[in-house]
Amino acid sequence: MAKTCVHTDEIRDVQPSAGGCEECLQMGDSWVHLRECLVCGHIGCCDSSKNKHATKHFHATHHPIIQSFEPGEDWRWCYIDQVYV
């Protein structure tokens, strides 16, 4: 049986917290791709980026679902269930 996400009820209508990775912008660092937390709007860098701020945000907040913040991409990922939403 295929796994499904049981956390979609946590998705909110959020506003992006920044135009780039919040923490990288503060540090003056760069990123590869951006992810948006669909619970609070935090913008963090992906796991291909050296700082992995989107995943660090999940570990700090337990907000389960992110969406790509890249132009033309709309996929969503649940960290807890490890599936696309």
C-alpha beads as a LAMMPS data file, in Angstrom:
LAMMPS data file: protein, C-alpha beads

85 atoms
84 bonds

1 atom types
1 bond types

-500.0 500.0 xlo xhi
-500.0 500.0 ylo yhi
-500.0 500.0 zlo zhi

Masses

1 110.0

Atoms # bond

1 1 1 0.000 0.000 0.000
2 1 1 1.330 3.438 -0.926
3 1 1 2.157 5.829 1.882
4 1 1 0.100 8.985 2.152
5 1 1 0.512 12.187 4.106
6 1 1 -1.773 12.676 7.087
7 1 1 -0.573 16.240 7.806
8 1 1 -2.316 18.185 5.019
9 1 1 -4.681 19.742 7.585
10 1 1 -1.674 21.765 8.824
11 1 1 -1.250 23.591 5.492
12 1 1 -2.034 27.297 5.831
13 1 1 -2.403 30.188 3.382
14 1 1 1.056 31.616 4.080
15 1 1 3.072 34.585 2.878
16 1 1 6.756 33.957 2.054
17 1 1 9.010 35.180 4.871
18 1 1 11.683 36.426 2.445
19 1 1 12.676 36.519 -1.219
20 1 1 15.440 34.001 -0.538
21 1 1 16.638 31.727 2.241
22 1 1 16.060 33.736 5.421
23 1 1 19.126 32.456 7.250
24 1 1 21.471 32.528 4.231
25 1 1 20.469 36.136 3.541
26 1 1 21.322 37.033 7.160
27 1 1 24.669 35.189 6.901
28 1 1 25.519 36.551 3.473
29 1 1 25.629 32.991 2.121
30 1 1 24.173 31.370 -1.013
31 1 1 21.819 28.489 -1.750
32 1 1 20.935 26.053 -4.551
33 1 1 17.099 25.896 -4.369
34 1 1 14.441 27.320 -2.061
35 1 1 11.628 25.685 -0.087
36 1 1 8.625 27.309 1.587
37 1 1 7.135 26.010 4.826
38 1 1 3.383 25.662 4.243
39 1 1 2.627 26.100 7.949
40 1 1 4.359 29.454 8.590
41 1 1 5.838 30.690 5.281
42 1 1 9.514 30.325 6.261
43 1 1 11.779 30.306 3.198
44 1 1 14.784 28.029 3.578
45 1 1 17.392 26.451 1.350
46 1 1 17.146 22.861 0.120
47 1 1 19.209 19.841 1.149
48 1 1 21.447 20.321 -1.910
49 1 1 22.502 23.634 -0.348
50 1 1 25.334 23.436 2.179
51 1 1 23.264 24.961 5.011
52 1 1 20.053 22.903 4.550
53 1 1 17.952 25.569 6.311
54 1 1 14.557 24.185 5.200
55 1 1 15.264 20.848 6.903
56 1 1 16.731 22.631 9.941
57 1 1 13.489 24.631 10.144
58 1 1 11.505 21.372 10.157
59 1 1 13.641 19.915 12.958
60 1 1 13.252 23.104 15.021
61 1 1 9.502 23.598 14.489
62 1 1 8.120 20.191 13.406
63 1 1 6.205 21.952 10.606
64 1 1 5.776 18.935 8.304
65 1 1 5.082 20.187 4.769
66 1 1 7.211 22.262 2.420
67 1 1 6.662 23.344 -1.155
68 1 1 9.256 24.187 -3.761
69 1 1 9.779 27.953 -3.929
70 1 1 11.344 27.672 -7.389
71 1 1 9.631 29.295 -10.411
72 1 1 7.518 26.781 -12.313
73 1 1 7.603 24.131 -9.547
74 1 1 4.635 23.366 -7.285
75 1 1 5.499 20.023 -5.671
76 1 1 5.055 19.540 -1.933
77 1 1 6.892 17.207 0.477
78 1 1 5.980 15.918 3.925
79 1 1 9.067 15.435 6.108
80 1 1 7.240 13.214 8.586
81 1 1 5.573 10.806 6.157
82 1 1 8.442 11.065 3.608
83 1 1 6.062 11.400 0.657
84 1 1 5.090 13.975 -1.959
85 1 1 1.783 15.618 -1.135

Bonds

1 1 1 2
2 1 2 3
3 1 3 4
4 1 4 5
5 1 5 6
6 1 6 7
7 1 7 8
8 1 8 9
9 1 9 10
10 1 10 11
11 1 11 12
12 1 12 13
13 1 13 14
14 1 14 15
15 1 15 16
16 1 16 17
17 1 17 18
18 1 18 19
19 1 19 20
20 1 20 21
21 1 21 22
22 1 22 23
23 1 23 24
24 1 24 25
25 1 25 26
26 1 26 27
27 1 27 28
28 1 28 29
29 1 29 30
30 1 30 31
31 1 31 32
32 1 32 33
33 1 33 34
34 1 34 35
35 1 35 36
36 1 36 37
37 1 37 38
38 1 38 39
39 1 39 40
40 1 40 41
41 1 41 42
42 1 42 43
43 1 43 44
44 1 44 45
45 1 45 46
46 1 46 47
47 1 47 48
48 1 48 49
49 1 49 50
50 1 50 51
51 1 51 52
52 1 52 53
53 1 53 54
54 1 54 55
55 1 55 56
56 1 56 57
57 1 57 58
58 1 58 59
59 1 59 60
60 1 60 61
61 1 61 62
62 1 62 63
63 1 63 64
64 1 64 65
65 1 65 66
66 1 66 67
67 1 67 68
68 1 68 69
69 1 69 70
70 1 70 71
71 1 71 72
72 1 72 73
73 1 73 74
74 1 74 75
75 1 75 76
76 1 76 77
77 1 77 78
78 1 78 79
79 1 79 80
80 1 80 81
81 1 81 82
82 1 82 83
83 1 83 84
84 1 84 85
